[in-house]
Amino acid sequence: MKQQRYDVVIVGGGAAGLSGALALGRARRSVLVIDAGEPRNAPASHVHNYLGRESTPPGELLAIGRGEAAGYGAEIVEGRVASAEKLPDQGFRVVTEDGRSVEARRLLVTTGLVDELPPVPGLAERWGREVLHCPYCHGHEVSDRPIGVLATGPLAVHQALMWRQWSDDVTLFLHTGPEPTEEEYEQLAARGVAVVDGEVAGLEVADDRFTGVTLASGRVVPREALVVQARFTARSAVLESLGLKPVPQEMGGAVIGSYIPTDPTGATEVPGVWAAGNVTRLTEQVIGAAAAGLMAAGAVNGDLIAEDTRLAVAARRA
């Protein structure tokens, strides 16, 4: 933090935050990015569906982004923001957990989300490797392999039918999910998806590779990938400190997580505060988060231009 007041402070240095920093730096704004260094996709080996950067390791993509943003003057520091507050006159004060503070005319919050996994032993250790959730992120990498789908809610049948696109060997483990309807059983049978009753007790691992699912009965079903439905919980503490509250996100009649509502540009209900990426759009992939950061940065810069103009007119009249 080389200065006390910036045009924009960005909380979170993932794809959305760095994309916003790049655009604002190119717009000749003073920008500070505060990043805790905990990217959501850190367990994944590669980023997919990012045009021009397909299969880039997540850490490499972030390093490239930091370099590009810094090249246009954005300052990037490591730290965890504890809270933010609106100042009496204009702007905001951002305070980090180690007690540092800085002021900003505008805020862009890109803190992402936390994937809360079902409580099955061994699941978290394989997350992002063979334990997966998004077929568009990881489906191609497990094509034609034995895939399991762990049912924990009403979306499980939908998941199984989706993943069937990438493999003809898909098994739905009913676990704690609801019993499929007759229509759903017919759909699963028509697509050749096997259904296994009983709760899953754990994962089989050999030579640091996931090899199967262990049922509470002791039966082991060989699998090479396991699909789960994580709960997507927005990292919203900074936004909540400004009075914004997360709301439930529903899909197919099930609550899949929480997010902070914004308008299409990322503007929140608090004037001067924008949000972008997974904190406001739970199912956004990396390239979408980067696009949202760019959109929000354009809106932030436009808002600052309007304020600069108002101040200039007032000064001229004076």
N, C-alpha and C positions, 0 to 999 in steps of 0.2 A: 504494500500500500504506500506508494510513493507520494501521494497527495491526500489531502483531507476530504476533498469533495470532487466527485466525478459526475459527468453527465449521466452515466448509467452504471449501476452495479448489477452484475449478473450473478445469481446464486445458483451454482451448479455448472460444471464444466464438461458435460457430455456433448452429444451431437447437437442438441438444441441450443445449449448455452454457447458453444464455440461457434456455431453457425451465426447466432445473433451477434456475438462479439466481432466476428469477421465483417459482417455487414455494417455494424455501427462504427468499427474502426475505419472502414472505407468511406464512411460518411463523415469522417473527421471529428468523431465524438471521443471524449475521454471515457474509457471503459475499463472497469475492473471486474475480473471474473474470480470468484471465490469458490474453490472446488474441494470437496472432502476426500476425493480420490477413491470413491466407491461406485464405479460404474456398474449398472445392473447387468450388463452382458459380459462382465469379467470372466465368468466360468466358461463362456463359449470360446471355441477355438477360432472361429471366423465369423465375419459379418457377411450376410447374404442379401441379395436383392438391392444392393446399393450400386446403382449404375456407375460404371467407371472405377469402382473399388470392390467389385465382387470378390469374395473370399479373403478380404484383408483381415488380419487379426485385429480384434477390438482395440488393443493397446496401441497398435501401429496407427490405426485410423485416428485415435485421439492425439497421438504425438504429431501427426501431420496437421491436424486441425489446430493444435496449439501453436505450432510454428507459423501457420498461415495467419491466424488472428494476431499473434505478436508482431508479425511483419508489418501490420498496419497500425501498430501502436497500442493494441490492447494489452493490459497488464493482467497476468494470471498468477494467482497466489494459492497456496494450499491452506485450507482452513475449513472449519465447520461453523456455519452461521447459527447462532443460538436464537436470535430474534431480530425483528425489524420494527421500527416505529415511525409513524408519520410525525414530522416536525411541525411546530406551531405555525411557522411562516410558510415555507415551501420545502418540498423534498422529504427525504427519509434518512434515518440513521440505521445502519446495519451493525450489529454487534456479534462478534465471533465468540466461541466458547472459551477462548483463552483471554477474553477481555478487550481485544482490539475493537475499535469502532471506526467507521468511515461514513461519510454522508454522500447522498446521491440525489440528483434531480428526479430520476426515474429508476424503477426496479424491474428487472426481468428475472423471474424465478423459474428455473429449469431443473428442479431437484429430483425428478423422476418418481419411481415407485419401488416398492419392496414386494418380491414374490413370496407369498406365504404358502408353503407347501403342506400337503396332507401329512398327518403325523404317522408316517410309516417308517420304521427303522431302516436306515441306509439310504433313504430317498435323497436327502439333502446332499450327501456326499457325492452322488452321481449327477446332481443337477447341472444341466448345461453340457453334459457329456452323453450319457445314454438315456437319462431322464429328461424328457422334452415336453414342450407344450404347444409349439407353433409349427404346423406342417410346412408353412411357407419359409420359415427360418431354417428348419432342419430336415424336412421330409426327403429331399433329394439325397441327403447324406446317408439315410437308412433305407433307401429304395430296395425293394425285394428281400428285405430281411424280416425275420419274425418280430412283429411289433405287438406290444400289449397296451391296452388302454385301461387305466385305473378309474373306475366309476366312483365319484364322490358326490355327484349331483345330477340334475336332470339333463345336462348337456353331454353326458357321456356317450349316448348313442350317436348323437351328431358328430362327436369327435371320432368315434370308431368309423363311421361312414366316410368322414373326410380322409382319414389316414389310409383308408382302403385304396385311395387313389395312387398311393406310393408303394403299396405292397399287397399281394394277394394272401398274405399270411398274417391276419390281424385277429387278436383275441381280446374280447371285452371281459374284464374282471369286474363282476358286479360289486364286490367289496362292500362299501357303505352306501352306494348309490341306490336310487329307487328301482323297483322291478320294471323292466321295459313293458310297454303296452303290447297288445297283440299285433298292432300295426308295425310297431318298432321291431318286434321279434321277426316278423315277416320280411322287413327290410334287411335286417342283419343276415337272415338266412339266404335271401336272394343274392346278397353280395358276398356270401361265403365267410362271414365274420363269426367266429366261434364265441360262445358265451360260457363263462365259468362262474359258478356260484361260489359263495364263501368269501370270508374276509382275507385280505392279503396280510401276512404277518411280517414279511421282510423281503429283502432282495438277495439273490445269490450272486456272489462275485468271485471270480477266479483269475489270478494273474492280473489284477487291477482292471478287469473287464466284467461288466454286467452280463450274467449268463442266464438268469431266470428269476421267476417270481415264486416265492414260497407262500403257500396258503396256510391258514391256521390249522388245517387238518394235517399238515406236514407234506402234502403233495407239492412237488416242484414242477412248474410249467416252464420249459426252456423259452427264453425270449432274448433278443439282442437290443431292444429299445423299449422304453416304457413311457407312455404318454400320460401326463397328469393335468388336472385343472388347478392351477395355482390361484390363490386369491390375490388380486392386484390392489395393493394398498398404497395410495399416494403418499409420498414424503411431503406432507403438507404443513409441518410444524411452523416454518417461517411464515407461510401465508396465514396460518391460524393466528399467529401473533399480531397480524394486522387486521384481524376480525373476520377473515374469510373461513368458511366451513366446508369441509368435503361432503359430498353427497354420494349416495349409493349408485353404482352403475349396474343396470340390469341387462341381461342377454338371455333370450329364450325363456323368460320367466324366472331366471335365477339371478341372484346378486353375485357378480363376479369381482366386485371390489369397490373402491371409492376414488373420487376424483374432484378436482376443483373446477367449477364451471367458469367458462370464459366466452367471449364473443368470438367470431371467426378469426379475428386478428390476434387473439390471445389476451385481450383486455379483460381484467377482472372487474368486480363491482367496486373496488377501491381505486379511485382516480390516481393515475400515475403508476399503477402496478399491473404488469403483464405476466402471464405464465405460458409456458410452451413445453411440448414434449409429453412424456408419459404422466407427468403430474396432473395433466388436464385431459389427455387422450390415452386411455389405458392400453388400447390395442395397437398403438402406433409402433411401426417398425423404425429402424434407425434412420433410414432415408426420409421417412415422414416426419420424424422428430427434427431433423436438420431443416426440412422445409418449413416447419412450424416456427423454428427459431428465426429463420429469415423473415417470415411474415410478421412476426412480433417486432423484430428489429426495425422493419420499415415503418410500422405503426408508431413505435416509440420515437423514432427520429422525426416523423411527421408531427407528432405532438410537441416535441421540443422546438421544432421550427415555428409552430404556431405561437408558442410561448416567447421565443426569441423576438418574433415580430411584434407581439403585444408590448413587450418591454421596450423595444426600439421606438415604437410609436409614442409610448408614454414619455420616454426620454426626449423625443423630438418636440413634443408639445410643451414639455417643461422648459 
